[in-house]
Amino acid sequence: MDLHNIETYLSPQKIEEITNWKTGWTWLAGGTWLFTEPQPQINTLVDLQNLKWSEIEINSEGLTIGATCIMSQLSKHTFPENWTAVKGLKSAVQELASFKIQNVATVGGNLCLALPAGTFAPVMIVLDAKYQILPLSGEPYWISALEFQTGAKQTILKPGEVLRKIFIPKENLELQINYQRICVATAGLAVSIVVAAYNPNTQKIRFGISGCVPSPKFIEFAQIPSKTEIIEKLNTTIPLTNYLNDTTASNTYRQHITQILIDRSLNLS
């Protein structure tokens, strides 16, 4: 979609070139959501692509993903064989949309858009990812994936702040993972997403839950739980009134489906 109200396009070579953030400005990454509907509040696009934050770095500490990393680039990358949890990252790409979107959309854009049905957030939460944030002035700082999204299309980012990169510790990349997602239509928004990550050494299992709530939730068990334990913990963490209740699905339906997806995600073979 053409954005007829755009007056200025900026394409900085270095982030330091952006020193004064103004009302009506927005960061542009892949643009797969930005250009899908009118944006009357925006008059300036600040394109991140020339900053070349698309790196995928593997070292002894873990995995670093640049914020402008294209999703298909992440999906096609070769990782160490024992990094079994990468399966969850690749599922987040495959579950997002068509190959056309995957070849343009960025990992950071998906996280910063903060849709309840965003595919990457629950994976990042169960893998205990950290995000580096760059403010317009001051030092970069890190925040946990669980703290980043605060609601539907809401994050902790202040005006002018930008997500720089994502870091996932090596030990969490060796977890066994299962990604479950369900929606009312093949290409529709998710009714619920559940990502399970199991540590075979400690027997602990954690779940990232999204799609059914405004912002992702996290629950953890010391060992594989029973159905009764799942329902009890889920109801304590997410009361019925906290589930989304809209034309896509009722809160009661979303709660029920989430319980089913948690049960299905226990198949970690």
C-alpha positions in Angstrom: 0.0 0.0 0.0 1.2 3.5 -0.8 1.6 5.7 2.2 0.6 9.1 0.7 1.3 11.0 3.9 5.0 10.2 4.0 7.1 13.4 3.6 10.6 12.2 4.4 12.6 9.0 3.9 15.9 8.6 5.9 18.4 5.8 5.3 21.2 6.2 7.8 24.5 4.5 7.4 25.1 4.7 11.1 22.6 4.7 13.9 24.4 7.8 15.4 23.0 9.8 12.5 19.6 9.7 14.1 19.9 12.1 17.0 16.5 13.8 17.4 13.4 11.6 17.2 10.3 13.5 16.2 6.5 12.9 16.4 5.4 11.1 13.2 8.7 9.2 12.7 8.9 5.4 12.6 11.5 2.8 12.0 11.3 0.7 8.8 12.7 -2.8 8.7 11.0 -5.3 6.3 7.8 -3.2 6.1 5.6 -6.3 5.6 3.1 -4.9 8.1 3.8 -1.2 7.8 2.7 -1.1 4.1 -0.4 -3.3 4.6 -2.7 -0.6 5.9 -3.0 3.2 6.2 -0.6 4.8 8.7 -1.9 8.4 8.9 0.1 9.2 12.0 3.4 8.6 10.2 5.2 11.3 8.1 8.9 10.0 8.2 10.4 6.6 7.5 13.8 5.8 9.0 15.0 2.7 7.1 17.2 0.3 9.1 18.5 -1.8 6.2 21.6 0.1 5.5 22.8 -0.3 9.1 23.4 -4.0 8.1 22.1 -5.5 11.3 21.3 -8.8 9.6 24.1 -10.9 11.1 23.8 -14.4 12.4 26.7 -15.0 14.8 27.6 -18.4 16.4 30.2 -18.6 19.1 31.0 -20.5 22.3 28.5 -18.4 24.3 25.5 -18.9 22.0 23.6 -17.3 19.1 23.3 -13.7 18.1 20.6 -12.6 15.6 20.7 -9.0 14.2 17.4 -7.2 14.3 17.1 -6.8 10.6 17.9 -10.5 9.8 15.4 -11.6 7.2 13.4 -14.5 8.4 14.2 -16.8 5.4 17.9 -16.1 6.1 17.5 -17.5 9.6 15.5 -20.4 8.4 18.1 -21.5 5.8 21.1 -21.0 8.0 23.2 -24.0 9.1 23.5 -24.4 12.9 25.4 -26.9 15.1 23.7 -30.3 15.1 23.3 -30.3 18.9 21.4 -27.0 18.8 18.0 -28.8 18.7 16.1 -25.7 19.9 16.8 -24.0 16.5 13.8 -26.0 15.4 11.6 -23.6 17.3 13.1 -20.5 15.5 12.6 -22.2 12.1 9.0 -23.1 13.1 8.4 -19.4 13.9 9.4 -18.5 10.4 7.3 -21.3 8.8 4.2 -20.5 10.8 4.3 -16.8 10.0 3.0 -16.5 6.5 3.8 -17.2 2.8 7.4 -17.4 1.4 6.9 -13.9 0.0 6.6 -12.5 3.5 9.4 -14.7 4.9 11.8 -13.3 2.3 11.2 -9.7 3.4 10.0 -9.7 7.0 12.7 -9.3 9.7 13.0 -11.1 13.1 13.3 -7.8 14.9 10.2 -6.4 13.1 8.1 -9.3 14.2 9.2 -8.8 17.8 8.7 -5.1 17.8 5.3 -5.1 16.2 4.3 -7.1 19.2 1.1 -8.6 17.8 -0.4 -11.1 20.2 -0.1 -13.7 17.4 3.5 -12.9 16.7 5.4 -16.1 16.0 8.8 -15.4 17.5 8.0 -14.1 21.0 7.1 -17.4 22.7 10.2 -19.1 21.3 12.4 -16.3 22.6 10.8 -16.5 26.0 11.3 -20.3 26.5 14.9 -19.9 25.3 15.5 -17.1 27.8 16.7 -14.7 25.0 18.0 -11.3 25.8 17.4 -8.2 23.6 19.9 -5.3 23.2 18.2 -1.9 23.0 19.8 1.2 21.6 18.5 4.5 23.0 19.0 7.8 21.1 21.4 8.9 23.8 23.1 6.9 26.6 24.4 3.4 26.6 22.8 0.3 25.1 21.1 -1.9 27.6 19.7 -5.5 27.7 16.3 -6.7 28.6 14.8 -10.2 28.8 12.4 -11.4 26.1 9.7 -11.9 28.8 9.9 -8.2 29.8 9.9 -6.8 26.3 6.3 -7.1 25.1 3.9 -5.5 27.6 0.6 -5.8 25.6 -1.0 -6.0 22.2 1.3 -3.9 19.9 3.0 -2.6 23.0 6.7 -2.9 24.1 9.0 -1.3 26.6 10.6 0.7 23.7 10.6 4.5 24.2 10.3 6.9 21.3 13.5 6.6 19.2 14.7 3.4 20.9 15.4 0.5 18.6 16.0 -3.2 19.0 19.6 -4.0 17.9 20.0 -7.7 18.4 18.9 -10.9 20.1 21.1 -13.2 22.1 20.2 -16.8 23.0 22.6 -18.7 25.4 24.2 -21.8 24.1 22.8 -24.1 26.8 19.3 -23.2 25.9 19.9 -23.9 22.3 20.4 -27.5 23.3 17.0 -27.9 24.7 14.3 -30.1 23.1 11.6 -28.0 21.6 8.1 -28.4 20.3 6.1 -25.6 18.6 2.3 -25.7 18.5 0.1 -23.2 16.8 -3.6 -23.2 15.8 -5.8 -20.7 14.0 -9.3 -20.6 12.6 -8.0 -20.4 9.0 -4.8 -21.6 7.3 -3.6 -18.0 6.8 -5.3 -16.5 9.8 -4.0 -15.1 13.0 -3.3 -17.6 15.7 -5.9 -18.4 18.3 -3.1 -19.8 20.5 0.6 -20.6 20.3 2.4 -22.8 22.7 6.2 -23.5 22.6 7.6 -26.1 25.0 11.3 -26.4 25.8 12.5 -29.5 27.7 15.9 -30.0 29.5 16.6 -33.7 29.5 19.4 -33.2 32.1 17.3 -31.5 34.7 13.9 -32.7 33.5 12.6 -29.1 33.8 10.1 -28.0 31.1 9.0 -24.5 30.3 6.3 -23.1 28.1 5.9 -19.9 26.2 2.3 -19.0 25.5 1.0 -16.4 23.1 -1.7 -15.7 20.5 -4.4 -16.2 23.2 -3.3 -13.3 25.4 -2.3 -9.7 24.8 1.3 -10.3 25.7 3.3 -13.6 26.0 3.2 -15.6 29.2 5.7 -18.1 30.7 5.2 -21.1 32.9 7.6 -23.7 34.1 7.5 -27.2 35.8 10.2 -29.1 37.6 9.3 -32.2 35.6 6.8 -33.3 32.9 3.4 -32.3 34.3 0.2 -34.2 34.4 -2.9 -32.7 32.7 -4.3 -31.7 36.1 -1.1 -29.9 36.9 -1.1 -28.1 33.6 -4.7 -26.9 34.1 -4.0 -25.7 37.6 -0.8 -23.8 36.7 -2.3 -22.4 33.6 -5.4 -21.1 35.4 -3.2 -19.5 38.1 -0.9 -17.8 35.5 -3.6 -16.8 33.1 -7.1 -16.4 34.5 -10.0 -16.7 32.0 -10.5 -12.9 32.0 -6.9 -12.4 30.8 -7.5 -14.3 27.5 -8.4 -12.4 24.4 -12.1 -12.3 23.7 -12.9 -11.1 20.2 -14.5 -12.0 16.9 -11.8 -14.5 16.1 -12.4 -16.6 19.3 -13.9 -16.3 22.7 -11.7 -16.3 25.8 -13.2 -19.7 26.9 -12.3 -21.2 23.5 -8.8 -19.8 23.7 -8.3 -21.2 27.2 -9.4 -24.6 26.1 -7.3 -24.7 23.0 -4.2 -23.5 25.0 -4.6 -26.5 27.4 -4.8 -28.8 24.4 -1.7 -27.3 22.8 0.3 -27.6 26.0 -0.7 -31.3 26.2 0.3 -31.8 22.5 3.6 -30.0 23.0 4.7 -32.6 25.5 5.5 -34.9 22.6 9.2 -33.9 22.5 10.6 -36.9 20.7 
